[in-house]
Amino acid sequence: MTATGPASSPGQEKDWTSEIAGRIESTVALVRDKTTVPATLVARGLVFGLVVGVLAAAMLFLLVVALVRIADVYLPFQPVGRRVWVADAIASAIFLLGGALVWRKRRPKDA
């Protein structure tokens, strides 16, 4: 028996270097799981949300342009010169109503 404990053969001793390396590895993995993984998910959500928002805005713009062009060509009961003004008024009304709805939602309602 030695001063540090019972005597053991070299094959039975634990390799303290691999044990410490394992602890360091598990600690680094835990920190990564608690910090890097959520940050990556948030960043991915922001990027995809931004891409979807830009594409949705472009699609809305192109839809309104297409509707104005269709109204310019096929608007019934109007002389040719007046169709453009009526189609522009319709597009303006669409954007005015959309802006008014967004403007109403700018602040929470007072409770």
N, C-alpha and C positions, 0 to 999 in steps of 0.2 A: 504494500500500500504506500502511496506517495503522499506528499503534503497537500496536494490539490484534490485528491480523491482516490478512489480505487484504481489500481493499475489496470490498464486495458491494452490489448494488442493493437498495433498500428492499423489493422484492418477494421477494427470496431470504432475507431475515433471518427467523429463527424468532421467533414471537411469544412472548417469555419469560413474559408474564402468563398466557397460556392453558396453557403448559407447566407452570407452577407450580400453577395451578388444577387441572390434570389430576392432578398428583402428589398434591395435597391430597385430591382426590376419591377417588383410588384408595387412599390411606392410610386415609381414613375408612371406605371400603367394606370394606377388609381388617379393620380393628378391629371393625366391626359384625359381619362374618361370624364372627369369632373369639369375640365376647362376647355380643352381643345374640341372635343366632340360636340358639346352644345354650341360653341362659337361657330363651328363649321356648319351646323344645321341652321343657325340663324342667318349666317352669311348666304347660304344656299337659298334659303327662303326669300331673303331680300332681293337677290339677283333674279330669281325666277319671277318674283312678284313684279319687279321693275320691268322685266321683259314682257310679261303678260299685260301690264298696264300700258306700255308703249304700243304694243300690237293692238290692244283694244281701242286705244285712242285713234290710231291710224285707220283701223277698220271703220270706226264711227265716222271719221272724216270722209273716208272714201264712200261710205254709204250715203252720206248727206250730199256729196258731190254728184253721185249717180242719181239720186232722187231729184236733184235740181235739174240735171241734164234731161232726165225723163220728163219732168214737168215742163221744161222749155220746149220740148218737141211735141208732146202729146196732150198738153193742157187744153181741154175742150172749151168751147164757147168764148174764146178770147181772140182778139186780133193778134197777128204774129208779133207785132212790136210790144204788146202789153204782156205777153206770156212770160217774158224775161223778168219783168218787174213783179209779177205775181209769184213766180217761182222763187225769186230772191226774198220776197216777203214771207213765204212759207218757210224757207230755210232759216230766216232771221227769227221767226216765231219759235221754231224748234230750239234754236240755240238760246233764245231768251227764256223759254220755259225751263230748259235744262239748267241754265245759270241761276234762275230764281229758286229752283229746288235745292241746288247746292248752297246758295246763299242762305236759305232758311236753316240748313243743317250746320252752319258754321259754328254755332255755340250751343251748348246744352240748354235745354229749357230750364227756367227757374222753377225750383220746386217749392 
